[in-house]
Amino acid sequence: MSESESAMGRYRVAIVGSGPAGFYAAEYLLKRTQLPIDVDMFERLPVPFGLVRFGVAPDHQKIKAATRAFERIADDPAFRFLGNVEIGRHLSIDELRRHYHAVCLATGAETDRSMGIPGEDLAGSHAATEFVAWYNGHPDYADRAFDLSVERVAVVGVGNVAVDVARILCRLPEELAATDVADHALDALRESRVREVYILGRRGPAQAAFTNAEVRELGALAGSDVDVVSEEIDLDPLSQEEVARSDDRALRRKLEILRGFVGRPSAGRPRKLVLRFLVSPVELIGDDRGYVSAIRLVRNGLYRDERGSLRAKPTDRTEVLPVGMVFRSVGYRGVPVPGVPFDDRAGCIPTVAGRVRDPETGRSLPGLYAAGWIKRGPTGVIGTNKPEATTRVDLRRLETARRDRGGTRQDSRASPGQARHVRRDCPRARGAVSAGSNAPSRRPRNRSSRVPPPSEPRGCSRSLRR
């Protein structure tokens, strides 16, 4: 450390959340600047990587390989991972702000949006995110039960999460056994009696959010035939106009792939996957036991709103589709961080250029930032967070904060095997799992290792080997 660094101390930044947005922010601070910065990353769970670890389907290992880049970031001696620390329970935002020149919130969108229809609280009605977390071994969901004895399942939504859920339900057990799916999920899926899965989209095929690669993968499933309803795959005049004006070759290719499913002869596979469009659920119907037995759908038409976007509107045509389980995947929202302003309507932290904004005064809060889904909402893919992270923490304001706060915010860093200064000063955080200069490891291929729940702290260690 230079004499000037020693006199002024090092910049200290806390990042709350260990998903892609958090790691990309850490990378920018540690690798892309010339400033003396220490980064401490706080995570409620004992292991890092957030959405990549617990949200990406186990049969998509190439996407999960993004954790290798995060491991390289965590190898930096100035980086520290602190697991089993929940903000608002073990530490407060005010405590973090007292110890750090800047705090960056990257907690993601942790919960789902509801459909807001009658019967949504029936047994057998689930958030798709819960199922995804369950088969990925998330400790909060390891004990969830999903009735896979039913024969027909509906998945509401046409985004990547909805497609993941449908695909996992249609995979053969031997295919899943070759992935890192959680053991308890693999055991249950081996006994699955699901035979038909319906993916339901409220708009037409031209507006479907899934990618070409995802829809091609559905058509190549070894354990499931795929079909679409011919009437629903035909484009309405507004969609035809939109496609004709567009130069999006990927969109045209997507429509070609979907049309190729029409009238596709059955190959006699054990399951059937049906893609439906222009339908919305209006009611979940229950049986005498309070379990889902059917879903009432309304047929939709499309109209152009005042901004020129195509929206769905219900018609007077309805149908009842018998199903025994429903997964909703209709959007996600952030969860408030205690002590931080929150826009409940948008499900995000209000910001101005990445700085957290006080809604009462309209001014940004000094040293408090947000990045990723908690800042902008659940849009984009993993890599979308990377360019955004470079603009989140204003380094000029960091300089001002360090000077105004006297330069030393508990600046001494412990050795890799020791507890951090925050745990010394705040006994509530002493159960934290600490990784020093060693990178947190990826979840191993051996699925038998179960991540401990946050209520079972593992103590302080040099690295996380799960």
Residue pairs with C-beta under 8 A, 6 or more apart in sequence:
1 10
1 36
5 36
7 407
8 402
8 403
8 407
9 402
9 407
9 408
9 409
9 411
10 36
10 37
10 38
10 411
11 35
11 36
11 37
11 38
11 101
11 102
11 398
11 402
12 37
12 38
12 40
12 99
12 100
12 101
12 102
12 409
12 410
12 411
13 29
13 37
13 38
13 39
13 40
13 100
13 101
13 102
13 103
13 104
13 393
13 398
14 39
14 40
14 41
14 42
14 96
14 99
14 100
14 102
14 103
14 104
15 22
15 25
15 26
15 39
15 40
15 41
15 42
15 103
15 104
15 106
16 22
16 41
16 42
16 87
16 96
16 103
16 104
16 105
16 106
16 107
16 337
17 41
17 42
17 43
17 50
17 105
17 106
17 107
17 108
17 372
17 374
18 41
18 42
18 43
18 45
18 48
18 49
18 50
18 81
18 83
18 440
19 49
19 50
19 51
19 52
19 106
19 108
19 372
20 50
20 51
20 52
20 66
20 70
20 372
20 382
20 383
20 385
20 386
21 106
21 108
21 371
21 372
21 373
21 374
21 375
21 385
21 388
21 389
22 41
22 50
22 104
22 106
22 371
22 372
23 41
23 48
23 49
23 69
23 70
23 73
23 74
24 371
24 385
24 386
24 388
24 389
25 104
25 106
25 371
25 389
25 392
25 393
26 39
26 41
26 73
26 74
26 79
27 69
27 73
27 386
27 389
28 389
28 390
28 392
28 393
29 35
29 37
29 39
29 393
30 37
30 39
30 73
30 76
30 78
30 79
31 73
31 76
32 390
33 395
35 395
35 398
37 78
38 78
38 80
38 413
39 76
39 78
39 79
39 80
40 80
40 82
40 100
40 420
40 422
41 48
41 79
41 80
41 81
41 82
42 82
42 85
42 87
42 91
42 96
43 50
43 81
43 82
43 83
43 84
43 85
44 84
44 85
44 86
44 87
44 454
45 83
45 84
45 139
45 451
45 454
46 83
46 84
46 139
46 433
46 451
46 452
46 454
46 457
46 458
46 464
46 466
47 53
47 83
47 440
47 443
47 451
47 464
47 466
48 70
48 74
48 81
48 83
48 440
48 464
49 67
49 70
49 440
49 442
50 108
51 108
51 382
52 63
52 64
52 66
52 67
52 70
52 382
53 64
53 67
53 136
53 442
53 443
54 132
54 133
54 136
54 137
54 138
55 129
55 132
55 133
55 136
55 161
56 63
56 64
56 136
57 132
57 136
57 164
57 167
57 168
58 135
58 136
58 168
58 176
58 179
58 180
58 181
59 167
59 168
59 171
59 175
59 176
59 179
59 181
60 164
61 179
61 180
63 382
64 180
64 442
66 382
67 442
68 442
70 439
70 440
71 439
71 440
71 441
71 442
72 439
73 79
73 439
74 81
74 435
74 438
74 439
74 440
75 437
75 438
75 439
76 437
77 436
77 437
79 437
80 413
80 420
80 434
80 435
80 436
81 433
81 434
81 435
81 440
81 464
82 420
82 422
82 423
82 429
82 432
82 433
82 434
83 432
83 433
83 434
83 435
83 464
84 90
84 431
84 432
84 433
84 454
84 457
84 458
85 91
85 429
85 432
86 454
87 93
87 96
87 337
87 338
87 339
88 337
88 338
88 339
89 428
90 426
90 428
90 429
90 431
90 432
91 422
91 426
91 428
91 429
92 338
92 339
93 103
93 337
93 338
93 339
93 340
93 368
94 339
95 422
95 426
96 103
96 422
97 103
97 367
97 368
98 409
99 409
99 410
99 421
99 422
99 425
100 367
100 409
101 367
101 398
101 401
101 402
101 405
101 409
102 367
102 368
102 369
102 393
102 397
102 398
102 401
103 367
103 368
103 369
104 369
104 370
104 371
104 392
104 393
105 337
105 340
105 349
105 356
105 368
105 369
105 370
105 371
105 374
105 375
106 370
106 371
106 372
106 374
107 334
107 335
107 337
107 372
107 374
108 334
108 372
108 373
108 374
109 332
109 333
109 334
109 347
109 373
109 374
109 377
109 378
110 332
110 334
110 335
111 127
111 129
111 332
111 333
111 334
111 335
112 127
112 128
112 129
112 130
112 328
112 329
112 330
112 331
112 332
112 333
113 330
113 331
113 332
113 333
113 347
114 120
114 328
114 330
115 156
115 281
115 328
115 330
117 281
117 282
117 283
117 284
118 283
118 284
119 125
119 283
119 284
119 285
119 286
119 292
120 284
120 328
122 284
122 286
122 290
122 291
122 292
123 147
123 286
123 289
123 290
123 291
123 292
124 147
124 150
124 291
124 292
124 324
124 325
124 326
125 284
125 292
125 325
125 326
125 328
126 146
126 325
126 326
126 327
126 328
127 327
127 328
127 329
128 155
128 157
128 161
128 162
128 164
128 165
128 327
128 328
128 329
129 161
129 329
129 332
130 141
130 144
131 146
131 165
131 168
131 327
132 161
132 164
132 165
133 140
133 141
134 141
134 142
134 144
134 146
134 182
134 184
134 185
135 168
135 181
135 182
135 185
135 189
136 181
136 182
136 185
137 182
137 184
137 185
137 443
137 447
137 450
137 451
138 451
139 450
139 451
139 452
139 453
139 454
140 453
142 182
142 184
142 450
142 453
146 188
146 325
147 291
147 324
147 325
148 188
148 189
148 191
148 192
148 193
148 194
149 193
149 324
150 193
150 194
150 323
150 324
150 325
151 193
151 194
151 195
151 196
151 324
152 194
152 195
152 196
152 197
152 198
152 321
152 322
152 323
152 324
152 325
153 169
153 194
153 196
153 197
153 198
153 323
153 324
153 325
153 326
153 327
154 197
154 198
154 200
154 281
154 295
154 321
154 323
154 325
154 326
154 327
155 162
155 165
155 166
155 197
155 198
155 199
155 200
155 326
155 327
155 329
156 162
156 200
156 281
156 326
156 327
156 328
156 329
156 330
157 199
157 200
157 201
157 328
157 329
157 330
158 199
158 200
158 201
158 208
158 209
158 210
158 277
159 209
159 210
159 329
160 209
160 210
160 211
160 214
161 329
162 199
162 210
162 327
162 329
163 199
163 210
163 214
163 215
163 218
165 327
165 329
166 197
166 199
166 218
166 273
167 217
167 218
167 221
168 176
168 181
168 189
169 189
169 192
169 194
169 197
169 271
170 194
170 197
170 218
170 221
170 223
170 224
170 271
170 273
171 189
171 221
171 223
172 222
172 223
172 270
173 186
173 189
173 190
175 222
175 223
176 186
176 189
177 186
180 443
180 444
180 445
180 447
181 189
181 447
182 447
182 450
183 447
183 448
183 450
186 447
194 271
195 270
195 271
195 272
196 271
196 272
196 273
196 274
197 224
197 271
197 272
197 273
197 274
198 273
198 274
198 276
198 321
198 323
199 273
199 274
199 275
199 276
200 276
200 279
200 280
200 281
200 297
201 207
201 208
201 275
201 276
201 277
201 278
201 279
202 278
202 279
202 280
202 300
202 312
203 277
203 278
203 300
203 302
203 310
203 311
203 312
204 232
204 235
204 236
204 239
204 277
204 278
204 302
204 310
205 228
205 232
205 233
205 235
205 254
205 255
205 258
205 277
206 235
206 239
206 242
206 243
206 251
206 255
207 239
207 310
208 215
208 254
208 277
211 250
211 254
212 250
212 253
212 254
212 257
215 254
215 257
215 258
216 257
218 224
218 226
218 273
218 275
219 226
219 257
219 260
219 261
221 269
221 273
222 269
223 269
223 270
223 271
224 269
224 270
224 271
224 272
224 273
225 264
225 266
225 267
225 268
225 269
225 271
225 272
225 273
226 261
226 264
226 272
226 273
226 274
226 275
227 261
227 264
227 272
227 273
227 274
227 275
228 258
228 261
228 262
228 274
228 275
228 276
228 277
229 274
229 275
229 276
229 277
230 262
230 263
232 276
232 277
232 278
232 279
233 258
233 259
233 261
233 262
233 277
235 243
235 255
236 301
236 302
238 302
238 303
238 304
238 310
239 302
239 310
242 310
243 251
243 252
243 255
258 275
261 275
266 272
276 297
278 299
278 300
278 301
278 302
278 312
279 297
279 298
279 299
279 300
279 319
280 297
280 298
280 300
280 312
280 314
281 295
281 296
281 297
281 326
282 296
282 297
282 298
282 314
282 318
283 295
283 296
284 292
284 294
284 295
284 296
284 326
285 292
285 293
285 294
285 295
285 296
285 320
286 292
286 293
287 293
291 324
292 323
292 324
292 325
292 326
293 322
293 323
293 324
294 320
294 321
294 322
294 323
295 320
295 321
295 323
295 326
296 318
296 319
296 320
296 321
297 318
297 319
297 320
297 321
298 314
298 315
298 317
298 318
299 314
299 315
299 317
299 318
299 319
300 312
300 313
300 314
300 315
301 312
301 313
301 315
302 310
302 311
302 312
302 313
303 310
303 311
303 313
304 310
304 311
305 311
331 378
332 347
332 373
332 378
333 346
333 347
333 348
333 377
333 378
334 342
334 347
334 348
334 349
334 373
334 374
334 377
336 342
336 344
337 349
337 374
340 349
340 356
340 368
341 349
341 350
341 356
341 357
341 358
341 359
341 365
342 348
342 349
342 350
343 349
343 350
343 359
346 377
347 377
348 370
348 373
348 374
348 375
348 376
348 377
349 356
349 370
349 374
349 375
350 356
350 357
350 359
351 357
351 364
351 369
351 370
351 375
352 364
353 364
353 391
353 394
354 369
354 370
354 371
354 375
354 391
354 392
354 393
354 394
355 364
355 365
355 368
355 369
355 394
355 397
356 364
356 365
356 368
356 369
356 370
357 363
357 364
357 365
358 364
358 365
366 397
366 401
367 397
367 401
369 392
369 393
369 394
370 392
371 385
371 388
371 389
371 392
372 385
372 388
372 389
373 379
375 388
375 392
376 388
402 409
410 421
410 422
410 425
412 421
413 421
414 420
414 421
415 436
416 434
416 435
416 436
416 437
416 438
416 462
417 436
417 460
417 461
417 462
418 434
418 460
419 430
419 432
419 434
419 460
420 432
420 434
422 429
423 429
423 430
423 432
423 434
431 457
431 459
432 457
432 460
433 457
433 458
433 459
433 460
433 461
433 464
434 460
434 461
434 462
435 461
435 462
435 463
435 464
436 462
436 463
438 462
438 463
439 463
440 463
440 464
441 463
441 464
441 465
441 466
443 449
443 451
443 466
444 466
449 466
451 466
452 458
